[in-house]
């Protein structure tokens, strides 16, 4: 609020590249609880990924408002973001600004912050990014969740006495849905309008099948055991409140014990120094940041 816009524009890229250097340097620091994500200064820790969020925000804002992008825009006031930077020449730098820090953060590894970086896609949508791309991403998330739920299990095909493994069953289900849509297009769409829809259908099926296999391979081969456990806890595949789900359940209990109105300042019964109900209060749970706190 106290800085001129010209100052922010002038140093936006500088700040971005400084945070990139910090993200690279932190990879050579000693691991803290399995992650190289902090610079330790005595008892104080600095996490460059937090500064990277600001750096990426400034760099994206500067690039999206730069002359190179504006030149690509249509004369129409409703020109979409895809029309303005949809070319390979312009879309490349946009995703490079996002992928470079996101990849470095994933290498720490800090999957939580990496997921936060995906929210920058919404910023692009705000700038006019094609709505069908956002819809595609939502469908991809749905497919990914379904894949993770049933990938390592077996189920019976509805109406058929056929037992399939999760991934195979999803692929077959996609093919069945594709066949249904094919006959719907053939029955209700005029012949002259069918070819583009057929191509879109085939392309969507191919992408979906490849995506399902990618998710399954990434889950089983790439993710670490603790990352799998967190996903399984969220999806309800693991029920271990006193073990793997300890942090989540203790956090919910601390927040919930205060009810809707809370118990009042310094009157906490769970999140206090004596109980120590929530581990790592100062970093993991924003609602209970201190040893002496209130139950919300």
BAMI-378490 format. One line per 8 residues: for each residue x, y, z of N, C-alpha, C. Coordinates in nm, 3 decimals. Layout:
BEGIN
X/Y/Z/X/Y/Z/X/Y/Z  ...
This chain:
BEGIN
0.082/-0.121/0.000/0.000/0.000/0.000/0.086/0.126/0.000  0.208/0.117/0.050/0.294/0.234/0.060/0.393/0.245/-0.056  0.389/0.147/-0.148/0.483/0.148/-0.261/0.412/0.192/-0.388  0.484/0.264/-0.471/0.431/0.304/-0.600/0.422/0.182/-0.692  0.323/0.183/-0.780/0.306/0.072/-0.875/0.429/0.056/-0.963  0.490/0.167/-1.000/0.608/0.161/-1.086/0.722/0.087/-1.018  0.736/0.102/-0.885/0.841/0.031/-0.811/0.816/-0.120/-0.816  0.689/-0.160/-0.796/0.655/-0.302/-0.798/0.682/-0.361/-0.936
0.641/-0.289/-1.040/0.665/-0.338/-1.177/0.813/-0.350/-1.206  0.891/-0.255/-1.159/1.034/-0.254/-1.189/1.107/-0.372/-1.128  1.068/-0.409/-1.004/1.142/-0.511/-0.932/1.068/-0.644/-0.919  0.957/-0.661/-0.990/0.879/-0.785/-0.979/0.961/-0.906/-1.020  1.028/-0.899/-1.136/1.107/-1.013/-1.183/1.228/-1.036/-1.092  1.288/-0.927/-1.040/1.401/-0.942/-0.948/1.360/-1.023/-0.826  1.245/-0.988/-0.770/1.198/-1.059/-0.651/1.168/-1.204/-0.685  1.112/-1.227/-0.803/1.080/-1.365/-0.847/1.208/-1.448/-0.853
1.313/-1.395/-0.917/1.435/-1.474/-0.935/1.511/-1.490/-0.803  1.500/-1.396/-0.714/1.561/-1.412/-0.581/1.495/-1.529/-0.508  1.361/-1.539/-0.517/1.294/-1.650/-0.451/1.330/-1.783/-0.517  1.352/-1.782/-0.648/1.395/-1.905/-0.716/1.532/-1.949/-0.665  1.624/-1.853/-0.649/1.757/-1.885/-0.596/1.745/-1.943/-0.454  1.658/-1.885/-0.375/1.638/-1.936/-0.238/1.581/-2.077/-0.241  1.488/-2.104/-0.333/1.429/-2.238/-0.344/1.534/-2.341/-0.385  1.630/-2.301/-0.467/1.738/-2.391/-0.505/1.834/-2.412/-0.388
1.867/-2.302/-0.321/1.963/-2.310/-0.210/1.910/-2.395/-0.095  1.780/-2.386/-0.069/1.724/-2.459/0.046/1.730/-2.610/0.025  1.742/-2.656/-0.099/1.754/-2.799/-0.126/1.883/-2.858/-0.073  1.980/-2.770/-0.043/2.109/-2.817/0.009/2.118/-2.803/0.161  2.008/-2.761/0.223/2.005/-2.749/0.369/1.975/-2.884/0.432  2.011/-2.903/0.559/1.978/-3.029/0.628/1.828/-3.050/0.632  1.786/-3.174/0.619/1.643/-3.205/0.620/1.585/-3.186/0.760  1.466/-3.129/0.765/1.392/-3.114/0.890/1.264/-3.193/0.877
1.255/-3.304/0.952/1.139/-3.393/0.945/1.111/-3.439/0.802  1.220/-3.473/0.732/1.207/-3.532/0.599/1.198/-3.434/0.485  1.202/-3.303/0.512/1.188/-3.204/0.404/1.298/-3.099/0.416  1.354/-3.061/0.302/1.452/-2.952/0.296/1.379/-2.826/0.251  1.312/-2.763/0.344/1.224/-2.651/0.312/1.251/-2.527/0.394  1.346/-2.531/0.490/1.368/-2.420/0.580/1.516/-2.382/0.588  1.539/-2.252/0.602/1.669/-2.201/0.642/1.664/-2.180/0.793  1.750/-2.247/0.866/1.749/-2.235/1.010/1.839/-2.123/1.058
1.785/-2.031/1.136/1.862/-1.924/1.198/1.839/-1.933/1.347  1.925/-2.009/1.416/1.903/-2.036/1.558/1.776/-2.118/1.574  1.686/-2.069/1.656/1.557/-2.137/1.675/1.452/-2.086/1.577  1.493/-1.997/1.487/1.399/-1.935/1.392/1.419/-1.997/1.255  1.309/-2.029/1.187/1.316/-2.090/1.055/1.250/-2.002/0.950  1.312/-1.996/0.832/1.257/-1.919/0.720/1.227/-2.017/0.607  1.104/-2.013/0.557/1.062/-2.102/0.450/1.048/-2.023/0.321  1.141/-2.038/0.227/1.138/-1.958/0.104/1.014/-1.981/0.018
0.949/-2.096/0.034/0.828/-2.122/-0.044/0.720/-2.019/-0.018  0.718/-1.964/0.105/0.619/-1.861/0.137/0.647/-1.733/0.060  0.776/-1.697/0.046/0.812/-1.579/-0.032/0.788/-1.604/-0.181  0.801/-1.730/-0.222/0.781/-1.763/-0.364/0.638/-1.735/-0.407  0.543/-1.751/-0.316/0.403/-1.720/-0.351/0.389/-1.574/-0.393  0.455/-1.485/-0.318/0.450/-1.343/-0.352/0.527/-1.317/-0.481  0.644/-1.380/-0.494/0.725/-1.360/-0.613/0.653/-1.401/-0.739  0.586/-1.517/-0.735/0.511/-1.564/-0.852/0.394/-1.471/-0.882
0.327/-1.424/-0.778/0.215/-1.332/-0.797/0.259/-1.205/-0.869  0.369/-1.148/-0.824/0.419/-1.025/-0.885/0.466/-1.049/-1.028  0.538/-1.159/-1.050/0.589/-1.187/-1.184/0.474/-1.213/-1.283  0.373/-1.287/-1.240/0.258/-1.311/-1.327/0.185/-1.181/-1.359  0.166/-1.097/-1.257/0.097/-0.971/-1.279/0.174/-0.883/-1.378  0.305/-0.879/-1.364/0.386/-0.799/-1.455/0.379/-0.853/-1.598  0.390/-0.986/-1.611/0.389/-1.043/-1.746/0.253/-1.027/-1.813  0.146/-1.052/-1.738/0.012/-1.044/-1.797/-0.024/-0.902/-1.836
0.042/-0.805/-1.776/0.013/-0.665/-1.812/0.118/-0.607/-1.905  0.210/-0.691/-1.952/0.318/-0.641/-2.037/0.271/-0.620/-2.180  0.348/-0.544/-2.253/0.312/-0.514/-2.392/0.309/-0.635/-2.481  0.397/-0.733/-2.457/0.401/-0.851/-2.542/0.269/-0.926/-2.541  0.206/-0.933/-2.423/0.078/-1.003/-2.413/-0.033/-0.920/-2.473  -0.032/-0.790/-2.446/-0.138/-0.704/-2.495/-0.145/-0.703/-2.647  -0.030/-0.714/-2.715/-0.028/-0.712/-2.860/-0.103/-0.830/-2.919  -0.110/-0.939/-2.847/-0.176/-1.058/-2.899/-0.325/-1.058/-2.881
-0.380/-0.954/-2.816/-0.522/-0.954/-2.786/-0.605/-0.915/-2.906  -0.726/-0.969/-2.907/-0.822/-0.934/-3.010/-0.876/-0.794/-2.984  -0.928/-0.729/-3.087/-0.987/-0.597/-3.071/-1.115/-0.602/-2.988  -1.178/-0.718/-2.985/-1.302/-0.731/-2.909/-1.276/-0.716/-2.761  -1.366/-0.645/-2.692/-1.350/-0.625/-2.547/-1.365/-0.755/-2.471  -1.431/-0.853/-2.531/-1.454/-0.981/-2.465/-1.352/-1.086/-2.506  -1.241/-1.041/-2.563/-1.138/-1.135/-2.607/-1.090/-1.219/-2.490  -1.078/-1.348/-2.511/-1.043/-1.438/-2.402/-0.893/-1.440/-2.379
-0.857/-1.486/-2.261/-0.716/-1.501/-2.225/-0.647/-1.596/-2.322  -0.718/-1.701/-2.362/-0.659/-1.796/-2.455/-0.629/-1.730/-2.589  -0.714/-1.635/-2.631/-0.689/-1.562/-2.754/-0.568/-1.471/-2.740  -0.547/-1.418/-2.620/-0.440/-1.321/-2.601/-0.304/-1.386/-2.582  -0.294/-1.493/-2.503/-0.164/-1.557/-2.484/-0.172/-1.706/-2.514  -0.269/-1.745/-2.593/-0.287/-1.887/-2.621/-0.184/-1.944/-2.715  -0.107/-1.857/-2.783/-0.004/-1.908/-2.872/0.110/-1.965/-2.790  0.186/-2.055/-2.852/0.300/-2.118/-2.784/0.400/-2.013/-2.739
0.415/-1.907/-2.818/0.511/-1.801/-2.785/0.476/-1.731/-2.655  0.346/-1.716/-2.626/0.305/-1.642/-2.507/0.266/-1.732/-2.390  0.206/-1.848/-2.418/0.161/-1.933/-2.309/0.279/-2.000/-2.239  0.389/-2.019/-2.311/0.507/-2.083/-2.253/0.560/-2.009/-2.132  0.590/-1.877/-2.143/0.641/-1.804/-2.026/0.546/-1.805/-1.906  0.416/-1.803/-1.933/0.319/-1.802/-1.823/0.333/-1.928/-1.739  0.332/-2.044/-1.805/0.341/-2.170/-1.731/0.483/-2.194/-1.678  0.584/-2.136/-1.744/0.720/-2.148/-1.692/0.732/-2.075/-1.558
0.669/-1.958/-1.548/0.670/-1.883/-1.423/0.610/-1.962/-1.309  0.513/-2.049/-1.342/0.448/-2.131/-1.240/0.523/-2.261/-1.215  0.569/-2.326/-1.321/0.626/-2.460/-1.308/0.764/-2.459/-1.242  0.844/-2.356/-1.266/0.980/-2.355/-1.208/0.975/-2.357/-1.056  0.905/-2.264/-0.991/0.901/-2.271/-0.843/0.822/-2.391/-0.792  0.715/-2.429/-0.863/0.635/-2.543/-0.818/0.718/-2.671/-0.819  0.801/-2.689/-0.922/0.886/-2.808/-0.931/0.990/-2.809/-0.820  1.050/-2.694/-0.794/1.150/-2.685/-0.687/1.088/-2.715/-0.552
0.966/-2.668/-0.530/0.897/-2.695/-0.404/0.864/-2.843/-0.391  0.826/-2.906/-0.502/0.795/-3.048/-0.500/0.919/-3.131/-0.470  1.036/-3.079/-0.505/1.161/-3.151/-0.481/1.202/-3.145/-0.334  1.141/-3.060/-0.253/1.186/-3.045/-0.114/1.167/-3.169/-0.028  1.064/-3.249/-0.026/0.937/-3.232/-0.095/0.834/-3.165/-0.004  0.753/-3.077/-0.064/0.646/-3.010/0.010/0.521/-3.013/-0.077  0.453/-3.127/-0.074/0.337/-3.146/-0.161/0.224/-3.049/-0.128  0.211/-3.013/0.000/0.105/-2.922/0.040/0.117/-2.786/-0.027
0.238/-2.727/-0.022/0.260/-2.597/-0.086/0.252/-2.609/-0.237  0.295/-2.722/-0.291/0.285/-2.745/-0.436/0.139/-2.739/-0.481  0.051/-2.799/-0.403/-0.092/-2.797/-0.436/-0.145/-2.653/-0.433  -0.096/-2.574/-0.337/-0.138/-2.434/-0.329/-0.101/-2.360/-0.457  0.014/-2.392/-0.515/0.057/-2.324/-0.637/-0.037/-2.351/-0.755  -0.108/-2.463/-0.751/-0.201/-2.491/-0.859/-0.317/-2.392/-0.860  -0.341/-2.323/-0.748/-0.450/-2.225/-0.743/-0.423/-2.105/-0.832  -0.298/-2.087/-0.875/-0.268/-1.976/-0.967/-0.341/-1.994/-1.101
-0.383/-2.117/-1.130/-0.461/-2.140/-1.252/-0.589/-2.058/-1.247  -0.646/-2.041/-1.128/-0.768/-1.961/-1.113/-0.742/-1.815/-1.147  -0.619/-1.769/-1.122/-0.584/-1.632/-1.159/-0.589/-1.617/-1.311  -0.539/-1.718/-1.381/-0.543/-1.714/-1.527/-0.687/-1.716/-1.577  -0.772/-1.791/-1.510/-0.913/-1.794/-1.546/-0.977/-1.657/-1.524  -0.936/-1.590/-1.416/-0.986/-1.455/-1.388/-0.947/-1.359/-1.501  -0.833/-1.383/-1.562/-0.788/-1.297/-1.671/-0.853/-1.331/-1.804  -0.942/-1.429/-1.805/-1.013/-1.462/-1.927/-0.980/-1.598/-1.986
-0.909/-1.679/-1.908/-0.875/-1.814/-1.955/-1.003/-1.890/-1.989  -1.000/-1.965/-2.098/-1.120/-2.030/-2.149/-1.188/-2.115/-2.042  -1.319/-2.096/-2.026/-1.393/-2.167/-1.922/-1.394/-2.317/-1.941  -1.387/-2.363/-2.066/-1.387/-2.508/-2.087/-1.260/-2.573/-2.035  -1.150/-2.496/-2.027/-1.028/-2.549/-1.969/-1.046/-2.572/-1.819  -1.112/-2.477/-1.753/-1.139/-2.493/-1.610/-1.231/-2.612/-1.586  -1.331/-2.629/-1.671/-1.420/-2.744/-1.660/-1.342/-2.874/-1.679  -1.249/-2.875/-1.773/-1.166/-2.992/-1.796/-1.085/-3.026/-1.672
-1.033/-2.923/-1.604/-0.954/-2.946/-1.483/-1.039/-3.003/-1.371  -1.164/-2.954/-1.358/-1.254/-3.006/-1.255/-1.283/-3.153/-1.281  -1.309/-3.188/-1.408/-1.335/-3.328/-1.443/-1.211/-3.413/-1.414  -1.093/-3.358/-1.442/-0.968/-3.430/-1.415/-0.953/-3.459/-1.266  -0.987/-3.363/-1.182/-0.979/-3.384/-1.037/-1.074/-3.494/-0.994  -1.197/-3.494/-1.049/-1.295/-3.596/-1.016/-1.244/-3.735/-1.056  -1.190/-3.746/-1.177/-1.136/-3.874/-1.224/-1.019/-3.919/-1.136  -0.933/-3.822/-1.098/-0.818/-3.856/-1.014/-0.862/-3.909/-0.878
-0.962/-3.845/-0.818/-1.010/-3.890/-0.687/-1.070/-4.029/-0.696  -1.153/-4.053/-0.799/-1.213/-4.185/-0.817/-1.104/-4.290/-0.837  -1.002/-4.255/-0.916/-0.892/-4.348/-0.940/-0.821/-4.384/-0.811  -0.794/-4.285/-0.727/-0.722/-4.309/-0.602/-0.805/-4.391/-0.504  -0.937/-4.375/-0.510/-1.024/-4.450/-0.419/-1.025/-4.598/-0.452  -1.028/-4.631/-0.581/-1.048/-4.771/-0.619/-0.927/-4.834/-0.688  -0.816/-4.760/-0.699/-0.702/-4.810/-0.776/-0.644/-4.939/-0.718  -0.643/-4.950/-0.586/-0.583/-5.068/-0.524/-0.688/-5.163/-0.469
-0.808/-5.158/-0.525/-0.915/-5.246/-0.478/-0.983/-5.312/-0.598  -1.075/-5.400/-0.570/-1.151/-5.467/-0.675/-1.299/-5.442/-0.652  -1.376/-5.443/-0.760/-1.520/-5.423/-0.747/-1.591/-5.498/-0.859  -1.719/-5.519/-0.841/-1.801/-5.590/-0.939/-1.864/-5.492/-1.035  -1.862/-5.522/-1.162/-1.930/-5.440/-1.261/-2.080/-5.448/-1.237  -2.149/-5.332/-1.234/-2.295/-5.332/-1.210/-2.369/-5.418/-1.311  -2.452/-5.509/-1.263/-2.533/-5.593/-1.349/-2.460/-5.711/-1.409  -2.328/-5.717/-1.387/-2.248/-5.826/-1.443/-2.168/-5.892/-1.330
-2.151/-6.021/-1.339/-2.073/-6.093/-1.240/-1.927/-6.098/-1.283  -1.870/-5.979/-1.302/-1.732/-5.967/-1.346/-1.655/-5.885/-1.243  -1.553/-5.943/-1.187/-1.473/-5.875/-1.087/-1.352/-5.810/-1.154  -1.337/-5.682/-1.133/-1.229/-5.608/-1.198/-1.146/-5.535/-1.095  -1.017/-5.514/-1.127/-0.935/-5.429/-1.042/-0.975/-5.284/-1.066  -0.943/-5.199/-0.974/-0.989/-5.061/-0.980/-0.952/-4.990/-1.108  -0.823/-4.988/-1.143/-0.780/-4.914/-1.261/-0.841/-4.971/-1.387  -0.841/-5.102/-1.400/-0.901/-5.165/-1.518/-1.049/-5.135/-1.526
-1.115/-5.138/-1.412/-1.258/-5.109/-1.410/-1.288/-4.967/-1.453  -1.205/-4.871/-1.412/-1.225/-4.732/-1.451/-1.206/-4.716/-1.602  -1.103/-4.778/-1.657/-1.079/-4.770/-1.802/-1.197/-4.828/-1.879  -1.246/-4.944/-1.835/-1.361/-5.006/-1.902/-1.484/-4.916/-1.888  -1.502/-4.855/-1.772/-1.616/-4.766/-1.752/-1.608/-4.646/-1.845  -1.487/-4.593/-1.865/-1.471/-4.481/-1.957/-1.506/-4.521/-2.099  -1.464/-4.643/-2.138/-1.495/-4.691/-2.273/-1.645/-4.711/-2.291  -1.711/-4.761/-2.186/-1.856/-4.778/-2.192/-1.926/-4.644/-2.206
-1.882/-4.545/-2.126/-1.940/-4.411/-2.136/-1.915/-4.352/-2.274  -1.794/-4.373/-2.328/-1.763/-4.323/-2.461/-1.854/-4.384/-2.567  -1.882/-4.514/-2.553/-1.973/-4.581/-2.648/-2.114/-4.523/-2.639  -2.158/-4.496/-2.517/-2.292/-4.438/-2.498/-2.300/-4.300/-2.564  -2.198/-4.217/-2.542/-2.198/-4.084/-2.602/-2.189/-4.091/-2.754  -2.118/-4.194/-2.804/-2.110/-4.211/-2.950/-2.249/-4.232/-3.009  -2.326/-4.321/-2.948/-2.462/-4.348/-3.001/-2.555/-4.227/-2.980  -2.533/-4.152/-2.872/-2.614/-4.031/-2.853/-2.584/-3.929/-2.962
-2.456/-3.912/-2.994/-2.420/-3.820/-3.102/-2.476/-3.866/-3.236  -2.466/-3.996/-3.258/-2.514/-4.052/-3.384/-2.665/-4.040/-3.397  -2.737/-4.047/-3.287/-2.883/-4.048/-3.291/-2.944/-3.908/-3.290  -2.880/-3.813/-3.221/-2.945/-3.684/-3.199/-2.872/-3.565/-3.261  -2.755/-3.586/-3.319/-2.680/-3.476/-3.380/-2.685/-3.489/-3.531  -2.702/-3.379/-3.600/-2.706/-3.381/-3.746/-2.573/-3.429/-3.802  -2.577/-3.502/-3.914/-2.453/-3.560/-3.970/-2.343/-3.459/-3.992  -2.379/-3.338/-4.035/-2.274/-3.240/-4.066/-2.202/-3.190/-3.940
-2.264/-3.208/-3.825/-2.203/-3.163/-3.699/-2.136/-3.274/-3.621  -2.141/-3.395/-3.675/-2.088/-3.509/-3.599/-1.935/-3.518/-3.597  -1.865/-3.497/-3.710/-1.720/-3.519/-3.711/-1.644/-3.447/-3.599  -1.668/-3.316/-3.572/-1.593/-3.253/-3.462/-1.621/-3.317/-3.326  -1.747/-3.359/-3.304/-1.782/-3.422/-3.178/-1.718/-3.559/-3.165  -1.712/-3.633/-3.276/-1.644/-3.762/-3.272/-1.497/-3.746/-3.235  -1.432/-3.646/-3.297/-1.290/-3.623/-3.268/-1.270/-3.582/-3.122  -1.359/-3.496/-3.072/-1.349/-3.455/-2.932/-1.370/-3.572/-2.839
-1.465/-3.661/-2.874/-1.493/-3.778/-2.790/-1.374/-3.872/-2.785  -1.317/-3.901/-2.902/-1.201/-3.992/-2.907/-1.083/-3.931/-2.832  -1.058/-3.802/-2.855/-0.948/-3.735/-2.786/-0.966/-3.735/-2.635  -1.088/-3.711/-2.590/-1.116/-3.709/-2.447/-1.094/-3.846/-2.385  -1.137/-3.951/-2.455/-1.119/-4.087/-2.403/-0.971/-4.122/-2.390  -0.894/-4.087/-2.493/-0.751/-4.118/-2.491/-0.683/-4.045/-2.374  -0.713/-3.915/-2.359/-0.653/-3.835/-2.252/-0.694/-3.891/-2.116  -0.822/-3.926/-2.101/-0.872/-3.977/-1.973/-0.805/-4.108/-1.936
-0.790/-4.199/-2.032/-0.728/-4.329/-2.004/-0.581/-4.312/-1.967  -0.510/-4.227/-2.041/-0.369/-4.200/-2.009/-0.358/-4.136/-1.871  -0.451/-4.045/-1.841/-0.449/-3.973/-1.713/-0.472/-4.070/-1.597  -0.565/-4.164/-1.613/-0.593/-4.262/-1.508/-0.467/-4.344/-1.478  -0.399/-4.389/-1.582/-0.277/-4.466/-1.562/-0.166/-4.382/-1.499  -0.158/-4.255/-1.539/-0.058/-4.165/-1.481/-0.082/-4.145/-1.333  -0.208/-4.125/-1.294/-0.241/-4.106/-1.153/-0.207/-4.231/-1.072  -0.242/-4.347/-1.127/-0.217/-4.473/-1.056/-0.068/-4.498/-1.040
0.009/-4.472/-1.146/0.154/-4.493/-1.140/0.218/-4.393/-1.043  0.173/-4.267/-1.051/0.226/-4.166/-0.961/0.198/-4.197/-0.816  0.079/-4.248/-0.789/0.041/-4.283/-0.652/0.121/-4.401/-0.599  0.138/-4.503/-0.681/0.202/-4.626/-0.635/0.354/-4.624/-0.645  0.410/-4.546/-0.739/0.553/-4.553/-0.766/0.630/-4.427/-0.724  0.565/-4.311/-0.726/0.636/-4.185/-0.707/0.617/-4.129/-0.565  0.494/-4.129/-0.517/0.466/-4.071/-0.386/0.535/-4.149/-0.275  0.576/-4.076/-0.172/0.634/-4.140/-0.054/0.523/-4.199/0.032
0.562/-4.285/0.124/0.463/-4.356/0.204/0.377/-4.260/0.287  0.439/-4.155/0.345/0.362/-4.062/0.428/0.266/-3.979/0.343  0.303/-3.953/0.216/0.214/-3.879/0.127/0.093/-3.965/0.089  0.117/-4.094/0.067/0.006/-4.185/0.039/-0.088/-4.193/0.158  -0.030/-4.199/0.278/-0.113/-4.208/0.398/-0.203/-4.086/0.413  -0.151/-3.968/0.383/-0.232/-3.847/0.394/-0.347/-3.849/0.295  -0.319/-3.894/0.173/-0.425/-3.904/0.072/-0.530/-4.005/0.116  -0.484/-4.120/0.165/-0.577/-4.225/0.209/-0.662/-4.179/0.327
-0.604/-4.098/0.416/-0.680/-4.046/0.529/-0.791/-3.952/0.482  -0.757/-3.864/0.388/-0.856/-3.770/0.336/-0.968/-3.843/0.263  -0.932/-3.947/0.189/-1.031/-4.022/0.110/-1.107/-4.125/0.193  -1.069/-4.139/0.320/-1.139/-4.233/0.407/-1.097/-4.377/0.389  -0.985/-4.400/0.323/-0.937/-4.537/0.303/-0.865/-4.590/0.427  -0.824/-4.499/0.516/-0.757/-4.536/0.641/-0.835/-4.475/0.756  -0.861/-4.555/0.857/-0.927/-4.506/0.978/-0.838/-4.541/1.096  -0.752/-4.449/1.133/-0.655/-4.473/1.240/-0.642/-4.346/1.325
-0.745/-4.312/1.404/-0.747/-4.184/1.477/-0.634/-4.166/1.576  -0.581/-4.273/1.631/-0.474/-4.261/1.730/-0.337/-4.290/1.672  -0.333/-4.313/1.542/-0.205/-4.342/1.478/-0.178/-4.244/1.364  -0.202/-4.290/1.242/-0.173/-4.207/1.125/-0.262/-4.084/1.117  -0.383/-4.094/1.171/-0.473/-3.980/1.167/-0.472/-3.897/1.294  -0.364/-3.912/1.374/-0.357/-3.845/1.505/-0.369/-3.693/1.492  -0.287/-3.632/1.406/-0.287/-3.486/1.394/-0.422/-3.432/1.352  -0.482/-3.495/1.251/-0.610/-3.447/1.200/-0.717/-3.455/1.307
-0.726/-3.568/1.375/-0.830/-3.586/1.476/-0.809/-3.496/1.597  -0.684/-3.475/1.639/-0.658/-3.387/1.752/-0.689/-3.242/1.716  -0.661/-3.204/1.592/-0.692/-3.068/1.549/-0.842/-3.044/1.548  -0.918/-3.140/1.494/-1.063/-3.128/1.490/-1.121/-3.123/1.632  -1.065/-3.204/1.720/-1.115/-3.206/1.858/-1.090/-3.072/1.927  -0.972/-3.014/1.904/-0.939/-2.887/1.967/-1.029/-2.775/1.917  -1.055/-2.773/1.789/-1.142/-2.670/1.732/-1.287/-2.694/1.774  -1.330/-2.818/1.767/-1.470/-2.850/1.798/-1.506/-2.837/1.944
-1.409/-2.855/2.033/-1.442/-2.852/2.175/-1.491/-2.715/2.221  -1.456/-2.612/2.146/-1.501/-2.479/2.184/-1.641/-2.446/2.137  -1.700/-2.534/2.056/-1.834/-2.507/2.006/-1.836/-2.389/1.910  -1.952/-2.329/1.892/-1.967/-2.220/1.795/-1.913/-2.089/1.849  -1.928/-2.064/1.977/-1.890/-1.936/2.035/-1.755/-1.938/2.106  -1.695/-2.056/2.122/-1.568/-2.065/2.191/-1.583/-2.064/2.342  -1.473/-2.089/2.410/-1.475/-2.094/2.556/-1.418/-1.969/2.621  -1.363/-1.882/2.539/-1.309/-1.759/2.595/-1.158/-1.761/2.603
-1.101/-1.643/2.606/-0.956/-1.627/2.609/-0.895/-1.692/2.734  -0.792/-1.775/2.709/-0.717/-1.843/2.815/-0.798/-1.947/2.890  -0.913/-1.989/2.834/-0.997/-2.088/2.901/-1.001/-2.220/2.823  -0.904/-2.242/2.738/-0.901/-2.364/2.659/-0.881/-2.486/2.749  -0.949/-2.594/2.714/-0.935/-2.718/2.790/-0.850/-2.822/2.718  -0.832/-2.804/2.587/-0.750/-2.898/2.510/-0.623/-2.832/2.460  -0.637/-2.717/2.393/-0.520/-2.651/2.336/-0.455/-2.562/2.442  -0.390/-2.622/2.537/-0.320/-2.546/2.639/-0.190/-2.617/2.675
-0.111/-2.552/2.756/0.022/-2.603/2.789/0.017/-2.736/2.864  -0.085/-2.752/2.947/-0.095/-2.874/3.027/-0.133/-2.994/2.942  -0.236/-2.979/2.860/-0.285/-3.090/2.780/-0.192/-3.124/2.663  -0.138/-3.018/2.599/-0.055/-3.041/2.478/-0.126/-3.134/2.382  -0.255/-3.106/2.364/-0.341/-3.196/2.286/-0.303/-3.197/2.138  -0.263/-3.081/2.088/-0.230/-3.071/1.945/-0.079/-3.060/1.929  -0.016/-3.151/1.857/0.128/-3.143/1.836/0.163/-3.032/1.738  0.279/-2.971/1.755/0.328/-2.865/1.667/0.222/-2.759/1.644
0.168/-2.704/1.754/0.061/-2.606/1.744/0.101/-2.482/1.666  0.226/-2.440/1.681/0.268/-2.312/1.623/0.283/-2.316/1.472  0.285/-2.435/1.410/0.305/-2.442/1.266/0.196/-2.517/1.190  0.134/-2.615/1.253/0.043/-2.701/1.178/-0.103/-2.663/1.188  -0.141/-2.586/1.289/-0.283/-2.559/1.309/-0.304/-2.410/1.333  -0.356/-2.340/1.233/-0.365/-2.195/1.240/-0.465/-2.148/1.345  -0.560/-2.232/1.384/-0.659/-2.192/1.483/-0.608/-2.206/1.626  -0.501/-2.280/1.643/-0.446/-2.299/1.779/-0.296/-2.276/1.773
-0.252/-2.152/1.751/-0.110/-2.126/1.722/-0.018/-2.124/1.842  -0.066/-2.128/1.965/0.027/-2.120/2.077/0.005/-2.229/2.179  0.098/-2.240/2.273/0.083/-2.338/2.379/-0.035/-2.304/2.469  -0.061/-2.172/2.486/-0.177/-2.128/2.562/-0.270/-2.058/2.464  -0.385/-2.114/2.443/-0.471/-2.059/2.340/-0.617/-2.082/2.377  -0.706/-2.045/2.286/-0.849/-2.064/2.306/-0.898/-2.177/2.219  -0.998/-2.250/2.264/-1.064/-2.351/2.181/-1.171/-2.280/2.099  -1.160/-2.290/1.967/-1.254/-2.221/1.880/-1.375/-2.307/1.850
